[in-house]
Amino acid sequence: MYQATPEQAHAAAASVLVIDDHPVVIDGVRQLLAAETDFKLVGEATTGEEGVALAKRLAPDVVVLDLKLGDNFAPHLCRSLQDVSGNSRVVIHTAFDDREPLRACLNAGAVGIVLKDASNLVEALRRVLAGELYVDPSLVEDPSARALRLGEDGGMYESLTQREYEVLCVMALGRTSKEIAAELFLAENTVRSYTQSLLTKLHARNRIEALARARDLRLL
């Protein structure tokens, strides 16, 4: 885990924290921002826990967050980042165009989505700092990705509600119904109801099948 000095963290340029478990990606973002005078990389983290801790300490202007970060799910990290640093804008940096996870991130407070193989990360950071919602143009050109941005539903797995998707993500971490209820501030019976709905929508007989189906559909 890298952390900037206090002098660096309080520089006039917009501060950026990057959270990604691939060192090559972090290095690429570091080099990209080094060429820009209006941005300063103040922190790097390879796990969600490290990233949230740094966000709490540094309160960066922007957090560049990997969509698939080990056993952490970006929608939940978005909420955690908002809890500890409410003024930080979260931009999802992803190699995947999976609609449901990305839409869940937007619902959880992310204000930008950029593909990792694109060259528009700096543009995205500038746009979100200007108060805009930024979705990678290559996604918007795709009709299914347009539905992601507009929050439209369609198809089988897109029919999951935001709460159902949140339950699915926490379930994938191996939590019991009681633990899911505590984490999401729900009644345990409500979690069981959401779980049954997930089993029905994913055509699964149990949690194991539901998680396998969700991964096949690239929901996780």
Order of alpha helices (4+ residues) and beta strands (2+ residues): beta-alpha-beta-alpha-beta-alpha-beta-beta-beta-alpha-beta-alpha-beta-alpha-beta-alpha-alpha-alpha-alpha-alpha-alpha
